[in-house]
Amino acid sequence: MQEYPTTQPLTDRAPLAEQPGVYSESALWYGRRVFVKTLVAEDPDSLARFQHEGRVAASLRHPLVASLLASRIASRSSIVR
């Protein structure tokens, strides 16, 4: 995963789906169109599964699989929809 020196806000955000515990959207980040998946559930099991999914996604290398650019844990109050 690439390290980015500063926090760049997401722009041109467009909601894609909302499922129980997960919110998905597309946005522009560092000038690139990205897919953003946000965990909104707060239980430890959901957080562990979400972090595991991120580690697995970061390890994948295939031309037909989107690369994981970054991940972070944010407080619920910092999530903007």
N, C-alpha and C positions, 0 to 999 in steps of 0.2 A: 504494500500500500504506500502511496506517495505521501510524504509529509508536506503539509501546507503551512507556511509560516504564520499566517494570520487567519482569523475567522472571517470568511467572506459570506455576506448574507445571500440567501437564496432570492432570486428575482423571477418574475414571470411565472409564479406558482399556479398550478392547475390541479385541482383534486382529481384523483383517478378512482379511488375506492376507499370505503371505510368498512372494515369488518370488526367483529368484537375484539378489542384489544390492539388493533393495528390500523394505522392510517397511511394511505399511499398517495403520492402526488408526483407530478413532474415539475421541474423547475430549471432555471439557468443558474449555474454555479461556476465561477471562474470562466464564464463565456461558453460553457459546455452544457448541453441538454442532459439532465440527469434524472434518475428515478430515485425518489426519496421514500423510505419506509420508516415509519415512526411507531415505536411501541408505546401504547398508551396504558397498558395494564401495569400494575405496580407490584404484582406478587413475585417473589423470588424465583419461582419455577419458570414463569414466563420470561423473566429477564435472563435467566441462564440459557433457555432455549434460543432466545433472540441473539445473545452473544455467541453461542455456538454456531448458529446459522451464519453470522458475520465472519467468523473464523473460517468456516468451510468455504463460503463465497470468496474470501480473500485468497484462498489457496488454489482456486480453479483457474486454469489457463486454457482457453479454447476460443477459436474465432467466433463461435456462435453463442458464447456465454458472455454476458455483460460483466465487466470488471468492477470490483468493489473499489471505489476511489478513496473513501474515508468512512470512519465510523466514530461515534462519540456517544457518551451518556449525558443527557441533559436533564435538568429538573423539569418537572411537569409545567411549571410556570413559564419556562422559556420556549415552549412549543407554541408557535403561531400558526393558526389555521385561517 
